Amino acid sequence: MKESKLKAKSNYVNPMLTEENKEDRFRFALNFLEPRSNGSHVFANMHEYVHVDEKWFFLTKVKKKFYVYDDEELALRSVKNKKFITKVMFLAAVARPRYDFRLKRIFDGKLGIWPFVQEVAAQRTSKNQKKGTVETKPRNVDARVYFDMMLNNVVPAVQAKFPARDFQRGVLLQQDNASPHKIVSLDALKDNGIERIGVSNQPPNSPDFNVLDLGYFNSIQSLQHQKSTKTREELIGAVQSAFDELPISNLAKTFLTLQKVMEKSLENHGGNNYKFPHMSKDATINDILSYNVECDPEVCATAFGHLN
């Protein structure tokens, strides 16, 4: 008889879902299914969606791994208090990468990442600076600040970078259901003269339905921490460089992971108690930009049965 062995496994806390949350998630995921002529269902390409979200990025991590020789000493890293490591909140906007037929090149899906900061003149002289020196300070993010960021940065980026053919069909800004975000609505955008851009609020307690939270923010953060930064300005530069440097394939793969996550959620009737899906994308998918996940027939049948 084979002896079982203990294994170390990571376990992440998921948002607690109410029955209403599960139903909202179920219907949201179901809306992305498209029928095929052979009776099967495939997930939509999601080309009209722009995923938007915020995240804190830190100057350094409390615990960081280094590879050194036996006779090499680690450089001292110190902060006044590890609870107050310099940080900046960013807002990012991404869409699914694809071929842009008008420009005849790949649209990388990276619309932008912007820090919530402001330039402020120092009020007094200190050992670090003179009075009047312009400093970069973080901004408190409320509904008004969020709306201004969307209006002055995200919307112009969509208008400038989005493939023309897809933009003409209409774009949806997908954001989470946080209260300050509700200020961004279709009516609010129209009141500011913005056409062909609408808003889609993802279900409450559903970060796994946004590609930024699903792994893309982590990819940016991993690359950012490989860069040496000592100031808030350097941190901002490192985050923006990491965003620019990530390969297109990272974002394309995360959208396919999202489709698989939606399939798992349908299987659980909107629940989030699923095993995170792994697809071996590099080995099994030839064209990752145009590929869409085909929903398992049993999952589809159960989902439509649940709906009815």
Secondary structure, DSSP 8 states (H G I E B T S, - for coil): ------------------HHHHHHHHHHHHTTEEE-TTS-EEE---TTEEEEEEEEEESS-SS------TT--------S-GGG--EEEEEEEEE--EEETTTTEEE--EEEEEE-EEEEE-SS--SS--TT-EEEEE----HHHHHHHIIIIIHHHHHHHS-HHHHHH-EEEEE---GGGGG--HHHHHHTT--SEEEEE--TT-GGGSTIIIIIHHHHHHHHTTS---SHHHHHHHHHHHHHHS-HHHHHHHHHHHHHHHHHHHHTTT---S------HHHH-S-TTT---B--HHHHHHHHHHH-
